[in-house]
Amino acid sequence: MLTGGGTGGHIFPLLAVVQELKRVAKTKGIVNLEFVFAGPKINDKLWLGILQKAGVKVVSVNAGKLRRYSSWQNFVDLAIKTPLGILEALWKVFWNMPDIVFSKGGYGSVPIIIAASIYRVPIIIHESDSVAGLANKKAAKYAKLIALGFPGAENDFPNRETVTTGVPVRTDIAAGSKEIAHQFFRIKGGKPIILIIGGSQGAEAINDFILNNLEELLRYFEIIHLTGGKKFETLGAELKARFGHIDTGGYHPYPFLVEELKEAYAICDIVVARSSATVISEIAAVAKPSILIPLPGAAQDHQRINAYNYAKTGAAIVMEQPNLATHLFIDALRESLENKKLNESMIQAAKKFSKIDAAEKIAEIILENLKT
């Protein structure tokens, strides 16, 4: 049983683990594995379809969210949704009785973790970020083992068994083809290519910054831009209204990429992204220089801490969102690309940081701890 949030930051790592579980299980003579995702309702048909395509059954339970600000919704969630979610989880865990639960954390995992602990089902938790989320901190007492994405996060789990595995990423993420990418994205060529990733939900501030500076950016770069679904719906009209007079042929916007993401990584020269643990781990796996723009106000300030921990390796430059300015951004991009010594050192630092075998390590841990 898999549990966690219902967005790409949780679903992609879970799918990477499923992929490796299937492969590793065969080598151990374990057949007929079944997978169930149990967590908050997934409203996005994209993520629901990806899970189902991978052979993962999906069941939903209510989950109360603790907001870090004063809100009447906190009372509703804690007094109604959380107890209701635990009751639902007791029922659904019972009827799908798993041999083990693997949790990526988040408030949506809490009812499942509680129910699984009552049934004495082994629980493995994965904490992706440099600083642990509240749900994982609370759930740690129920876990047999806590796998970590970043070294140092073990300090948030005193007296618990931890192991640093890295963040699971899909094994094919680094297997993209420049030739396929050139055709798919209709690359014009002649300029460095920037891949801009705002996360599975998009990033309004980054999207607006890119569009506000698109004419200037296209003087120097070709751009593949993942905008998120909501922004993409209105992007065509916005581009026509803003830039009807300029050639935007070097600008390639997409709401999101799944299978084609590996091609985007293959052909790009540098990545501009938020600093979720999943995105950082993918960037490291494909050994690309990067500029990271942490999401302000993220829980436990984890994106900022992730970004600076990664930047310490020399693989990335951090630009705080309030400090985004056209000339600073373009200068940072050009320096990272045109300074060959710096560019190569960033690539080598990314390679050194990468833990491409994280999903395999986690799969081994899960199979070793199956309830028998």
C-alpha positions in Angstrom: 0.0 0.0 0.0 1.3 3.4 -1.1 0.3 6.6 0.6 1.0 10.3 0.4 -0.2 13.4 -1.4 -1.9 13.4 -4.8 0.5 15.6 -6.8 3.5 15.0 -8.9 5.9 15.6 -6.0 4.6 12.4 -4.3 3.3 10.4 -7.2 6.4 10.4 -9.3 8.6 9.0 -6.5 6.0 6.4 -5.6 5.9 5.3 -9.3 9.7 5.1 -9.3 9.5 2.7 -6.3 6.7 0.7 -7.9 8.8 0.3 -11.0 11.8 -1.0 -9.0 9.7 -3.2 -6.8 8.4 -5.1 -9.8 11.9 -5.5 -11.1 13.6 -6.4 -7.8 10.8 -8.7 -6.7 11.3 -10.9 -9.9 15.0 -11.4 -9.0 13.8 -12.7 -5.6 11.2 -15.0 -6.9 8.3 -12.8 -5.6 5.5 -12.7 -8.1 2.0 -11.3 -8.3 2.7 -8.1 -6.5 -0.4 -5.9 -6.1 -0.3 -2.1 -5.4 -2.9 0.2 -3.8 -2.6 3.9 -3.4 -4.6 5.1 -0.4 -4.8 8.8 0.4 -6.8 12.0 -0.3 -9.0 12.0 -3.4 -7.0 12.7 -6.5 -8.9 15.2 -8.5 -6.4 15.6 -11.3 -7.2 13.1 -14.0 -3.5 13.2 -15.1 -2.2 11.8 -11.9 -5.1 9.4 -11.5 -4.5 8.0 -15.0 -0.7 7.7 -14.4 -1.3 5.6 -11.3 -3.9 3.4 -13.0 -1.7 2.9 -16.0 1.1 1.6 -13.7 -1.3 -1.0 -12.3 -1.9 0.8 -9.0 -5.4 0.6 -7.6 -6.6 3.9 -6.1 -8.8 4.3 -3.0 -9.4 7.6 -1.2 -10.0 8.6 2.4 -10.7 11.9 4.0 -7.7 13.7 5.6 -7.6 16.8 7.8 -5.0 19.4 7.0 -3.3 21.5 9.7 -2.8 24.9 8.3 0.0 27.0 9.8 -2.2 30.0 10.2 -5.4 30.9 11.9 -8.4 29.4 10.0 -11.8 28.0 10.9 -10.9 25.2 8.4 -8.4 23.9 11.0 -11.2 23.2 13.4 -13.3 21.5 10.7 -10.4 19.4 9.5 -9.1 18.3 12.9 -12.5 17.8 14.5 -14.4 16.2 11.6 -12.2 15.2 8.6 -9.4 13.6 10.6 -11.6 11.3 12.7 -13.7 10.5 9.7 -10.5 9.8 7.7 -9.2 7.4 10.3 -12.5 5.5 10.3 -12.4 5.3 6.5 -8.8 4.2 6.6 -9.5 1.4 9.1 -12.1 0.1 6.8 -10.1 0.4 3.5 -6.9 -0.9 5.0 -8.8 -3.9 6.3 -10.4 -4.7 3.0 -7.1 -4.2 1.1 -5.0 -5.7 3.9 -1.4 -4.8 2.7 1.7 -6.7 3.6 3.5 -3.4 4.0 2.8 0.4 3.8 5.2 2.8 2.1 4.5 6.4 2.9 5.8 9.6 1.2 4.3 11.7 4.0 2.0 14.7 3.8 -1.2 15.2 5.7 -3.0 12.7 3.4 -0.9 9.9 4.7 -1.8 10.2 8.4 -5.1 8.2 8.5 -3.5 5.4 6.6 -0.5 5.3 8.9 -2.7 5.2 12.0 -4.9 2.4 10.6 -2.0 0.4 9.4 -0.3 0.6 12.8 -3.5 -0.6 14.5 -3.4 -3.7 12.2 0.3 -4.2 12.9 1.2 -3.7 9.3 4.9 -2.8 8.8 5.4 0.8 7.8 8.3 2.4 5.9 8.4 6.2 5.6 10.3 8.3 3.1 11.2 11.9 3.9 12.4 13.6 0.7 13.3 17.0 2.1 16.2 18.4 4.1 13.8 19.2 6.9 11.1 16.7 7.9 7.4 17.5 7.3 5.0 17.5 10.3 3.2 14.4 9.1 6.3 12.3 8.9 7.5 13.6 12.3 4.3 12.5 13.9 4.1 9.2 12.0 7.8 8.2 12.7 6.9 6.5 15.9 4.8 3.9 13.9 7.6 3.2 11.3 10.0 0.4 11.2 12.4 2.5 9.2 12.6 6.0 7.8 14.4 6.5 4.5 15.9 10.0 3.9 16.4 12.0 0.7 19.0 14.4 2.1 21.7 13.7 4.7 21.1 15.7 7.9 17.3 15.0 8.0 18.0 12.2 10.5 18.2 15.0 13.1 14.4 15.3 12.9 13.9 11.7 13.8 15.8 11.2 17.1 15.9 7.6 18.4 14.5 6.3 15.2 16.2 4.0 12.7 17.0 6.0 9.5 18.9 5.4 6.3 19.8 7.9 3.6 18.7 6.5 0.2 18.2 9.7 -1.8 14.9 10.6 -3.5 13.5 7.9 -5.8 13.4 9.0 -9.5 12.3 7.1 -12.5 15.2 5.1 -13.9 14.6 6.3 -17.5 14.7 10.0 -16.5 18.3 10.2 -17.8 17.6 8.1 -20.9 16.2 10.9 -23.1 17.2 11.4 -26.7 18.3 14.7 -28.1 17.3 13.6 -31.5 13.7 12.8 -30.4 13.6 16.0 -28.3 14.6 18.1 -31.3 11.7 16.8 -33.3 9.2 16.7 -30.5 9.8 20.3 -29.3 10.5 21.6 -32.9 13.8 23.1 -31.7 15.0 26.0 -33.8 18.6 25.6 -32.7 21.5 28.1 -32.5 20.9 29.2 -28.9 21.3 27.5 -25.5 18.1 25.8 -24.3 16.5 26.5 -20.9 14.1 24.1 -19.3 11.8 25.9 -16.9 9.9 23.8 -14.4 7.5 25.3 -11.9 6.4 22.0 -10.4 3.3 19.9 -11.1 1.1 22.7 -10.0 2.9 25.4 -12.0 4.4 28.4 -10.3 2.6 31.7 -10.8 5.5 34.0 -9.9 8.0 32.2 -12.2 5.4 32.0 -15.0 4.7 35.7 -14.8 8.4 36.6 -14.6 9.2 34.5 -17.7 6.4 36.1 -19.7 7.2 39.6 -18.5 10.8 39.1 -19.8 10.1 36.7 -22.7 11.2 39.1 -25.4 14.6 39.8 -23.7 15.1 36.1 -22.8 14.5 35.0 -26.4 17.4 37.2 -27.6 19.7 34.8 -25.8 17.9 31.5 -25.3 15.4 29.0 -26.6 12.9 28.0 -23.9 10.9 24.9 -22.9 8.5 26.1 -20.3 6.3 23.9 -18.1 3.6 26.2 -16.9 1.1 24.0 -15.1 -2.4 23.3 -16.3 -4.2 26.4 -15.2 -1.7 28.9 -16.8 -1.5 26.9 -20.0 -5.3 27.2 -20.5 -5.0 31.0 -21.0 -1.4 31.2 -22.3 -2.2 31.2 -26.0 -4.4 34.3 -25.7 -2.0 36.0 -23.4 0.9 35.4 -25.8 -1.1 36.8 -28.7 -2.1 39.9 -26.7 1.4 40.5 -25.4 3.7 39.4 -28.2 1.8 39.5 -31.4 4.6 41.5 -32.9 7.6 39.2 -32.0 8.7 35.8 -33.1 7.9 33.4 -30.2 9.0 30.4 -32.3 11.8 29.7 -29.8 9.4 29.5 -26.9 7.9 26.1 -26.3 5.2 26.1 -23.5 3.6 22.9 -22.1 1.2 22.4 -19.2 3.3 19.4 -18.0 5.4 16.6 -19.4 5.4 13.0 -18.2 7.0 10.6 -20.7 8.5 13.5 -22.7 10.2 15.0 -19.6 13.3 12.9 -20.2 13.6 14.3 -23.7 13.4 17.9 -22.3 16.1 17.1 -19.8 18.2 15.6 -22.6 18.2 18.6 -24.9 18.3 21.4 -22.4 21.5 23.1 -21.3 20.3 24.4 -18.0 17.2 23.9 -15.8 15.4 26.7 -13.9 13.1 25.2 -11.3 11.5 25.3 -7.9 13.5 23.3 -5.3 11.3 20.4 -4.3 13.4 17.3 -3.4 12.0 15.4 -6.4 12.9 18.1 -9.0 16.4 18.5 -7.5 16.9 14.8 -7.6 15.9 14.6 -11.2 18.2 17.5 -12.2 21.0 15.8 -10.4 20.2 12.5 -12.2 20.5 14.1 -15.6 23.6 16.1 -14.5 22.4 19.5 -15.6 23.4 22.9 -14.2 20.5 24.6 -12.5 19.1 27.8 -11.1 16.8 27.1 -8.2 14.0 29.5 -7.1 12.6 28.3 -3.7 8.9 28.6 -3.1 8.5 31.2 -0.4 6.4 30.1 2.5 6.8 26.4 1.9 6.2 24.2 4.9 9.2 24.3 7.3 10.8 26.5 4.6 11.9 23.2 3.1 12.4 24.4 -0.4 14.8 27.1 0.6 16.7 24.6 2.8 16.7 22.0 0.0 18.0 24.6 -2.5 20.9 25.9 -0.4 21.9 22.4 0.7 22.1 21.4 -3.0 23.8 24.6 -4.0 26.6 23.9 -1.4 27.7 21.1 -3.7 28.4 23.5 -6.5 25.7 22.1 -8.7 23.3 25.0 -8.6 22.7 28.7 -8.1 19.9 29.9 -5.8 17.9 33.0 -6.6 15.4 34.0 -4.0 12.0 34.9 -5.6 11.9 38.4 -4.1 15.3 39.1 -5.7 14.3 38.0 -9.3 15.4 40.7 -11.7 15.8 40.5 -15.4 19.5 41.4 -15.7 20.5 39.3 -12.7 18.6 36.3 -14.0 20.0 36.6 -17.5 23.5 37.2 -16.2 23.3 34.1 -14.0 22.1 32.0 -16.9 24.8 33.3 -19.3 27.6 32.9 -16.7 26.5 29.3 -16.0 26.5 28.4 -19.7 29.3 30.5 -21.2 31.9 30.0 -18.4 33.1 26.6 -19.4 34.9 25.9 -16.2 31.9 26.8 -14.1 29.6 24.9 -16.3 31.6 21.7 -16.2 32.0 22.0 -12.4 28.3 22.3 -12.0 27.7 19.2 -14.1 30.3 17.2 -12.2 28.8 18.3 -8.8 25.3 17.2 -10.0 26.7 13.8 -11.0 28.3 13.4 -7.6 25.1 14.3 -5.7 22.9 12.1 -7.8 21.5 8.9 -6.2 20.0 7.3 -9.2 19.7 4.0 -7.3 17.4 5.4 -4.6 14.3 3.7 -5.8 16.2 0.4 -6.0 17.4 0.8 -2.4 13.9 1.6 -1.2 12.5 -1.4 -3.1 15.0 -3.7 -1.3 14.1 -2.2 2.1 10.3 -2.7 1.4 10.8 -6.3 0.3 13.0 -7.1 3.3 10.3 -5.8 5.7 7.2 -7.5 4.1 4.9 -9.0 6.7 5.2 -12.8 6.4 
